[in-house]
């Protein structure tokens, strides 16, 4: 485990030394067209393809070493190795603080670790960089629902549906929250 941390730190330092090549992939102009199409289609297969295309852009920092660091964190998070994942995501954020997906992945990790406030803080940063981040908005809704802050969960989900109106399952979640807080649809 110590060797993994040393390797992660080395890759992070190399990324810092190489300079910042343009990491704000949430600013990719192709996203505007993808979000336009995402709002227009109701076809589940097309929705899946559009979502995947958006995620591909969001996950690409524009720097191979940083992308590898992000993938290392994702793999560690998915396997339950939270200390390695946290080290990787911290390195990504330190190297590229304007890269929204670094913040979003760490927010997901904090949520899995049960640290809701840290997750919300990182979601806020993600949304400041990419207000259309439907994954972060959905996550915020889930956290607020878990905290029994159903009105805030509802508001986050409404914002998500403004961006991704045909998100599978989101309408049902919204209706459940509407019933819970007494909102007329």
N, C-alpha and C positions, 0 to 999 in steps of 0.2 A: 504494500500500500504506500509506503514512503517513497518507493521508486516511482510510482505513478504520480504522486504529488510533485516530485522533483521534475519529472518529464513535463507535466502540465505547466509548471512554473517556467521551465526553460522555453517551451513553445510560446508562452505568453510574453516573455521577455523578448524573444525573437520578433514576435509580431509588433511589439512596441518599437523595437529598433528599426524595423522596416518602414516606419512612418504610417500615416493614415491614408489609405488609397481611396476613400469614398465609401464609407461603410453604411451610409443611410439608405439601405435598400428599400425601406418603406417609402422612399421618395421616387422609386422607379416609375417613370411615366406610363409604363404598360399597365400599372395597377388601376389607373382611372378607367381604362377600357374594360378590364376584368371586373371591376366592381359594377360598372354599368350593366354588363351582361349578367352578372350574378343577380342583380335586382330584377332583371327582365324574365329570367327563365324559371319555370316550375318543374322542368324535366329533371328527375333525380340523377340520371347519369350525367347530364350536362352540368348540374350543380356540383357534382363530385369532381368533374374535370376542372371546372372553374376554381373551386376551392383549392384543389391540388396545385393549380398554376399560381394562385396567390401565395400559397405556402412555400412553393419553390422560390419565389422572389423574396419573400420575407426571410427565409432561411439562408439566403446567399448574402453574406456580408460584403462580398467583393474582394475578399482576401482569403486565399487558400488555407493559410495557417489558422486564421481565425475561424473559418468554417470547420476545420478539423477539430479545433478546441470545442466549438459548439456541439459537434457530433459526439465528441468524447463525453461531454456533459449529458447529452441526451441518452446515450447508451448507458452511462452509469446510473442515471436517474431511472431508466426503464428496468435496470437490473436490481434496483434497490440500494445501490452504493451511493448514498446521499452525500457523504463527505467528499468523495471524488467529484460528484456532480456539482456540488457547491463551489469547490475550488475552480472547476472549469468555467462555470458561469460567472463567478467573480472575476476571473481573468478576462473573459470576453467583455464584460462591462467596463473593467478598468481600461482595457485597450481601445474599446470603441463605445464610449458612453452615449453616442447618438444612434446606436444600432438597436432598434426597438426589440428585435427578437431575443437579444441577450437578456433584456429585462423580463420579457414574457416567459422565457424558459425558466429563469430563476423564480419568477412568481409561481409557476407551476410546481417547481420543486418545494418552495416554502409551503404551498397548499398541501402537497403530499406529506410534508413533515408536520402538518398541523399548526404552523405558524401563520395564522390568517392575517394578522396585521402586517407582517413583513410581505406577504403575498399581495395584499391590497396596495401597499406602498409601491411595489414593483409594477403592479397593474396600472397604477396612476401614472408612473413614468412611461410605461409602454403606450398608454393612451395619449399622453402628451406628445409623444413622437409619432404615433400612428393612430389617430382617432377612429379609424375604420377597423381596428383590430377586433374582429368578431370573436376570436378565441379568447382574448383578454376580457371582453365584455361578458361573454358567456361564463367565464371563470368567476368574474366579480359577482355575477348573479348567483352562482352556486355557493360562493362563500357567504354572501349576505343571507341566503336562504338557510344555510347551516347555522348561522348566527341568530336565526329567527328574526332577522331584520327584513321582513318580507316586502315592505314598501320599497326599500332600496334594491332588493333583488328584482322586483318588478321593473323599477326604473332602468336598471342596467340591461335587463332583457329587452325592454322597449327600445333602448338605444341600439342594441345589437340588431334588432329586427329592422331598424331604419337602414342599416348598412346591408343586411343580409335577410331580406324579407321572407325568403322561402327556405330558411334554414330548417333542415329536417328535425322535427321534434320540438322546435322552439315555440311554435304556436301552442302546442299542448302544455308546455311548461308555463307559458304566459297565461293561459286560461286557468290553470291550477292556481297560479298566484293571484289572479283576478278574483277568483272565488274566495281565496284565503284572506285577502285584504278588503273584500267587499267592493271591488271596482266593477261598474257595469261595462260590459264589452261594447 
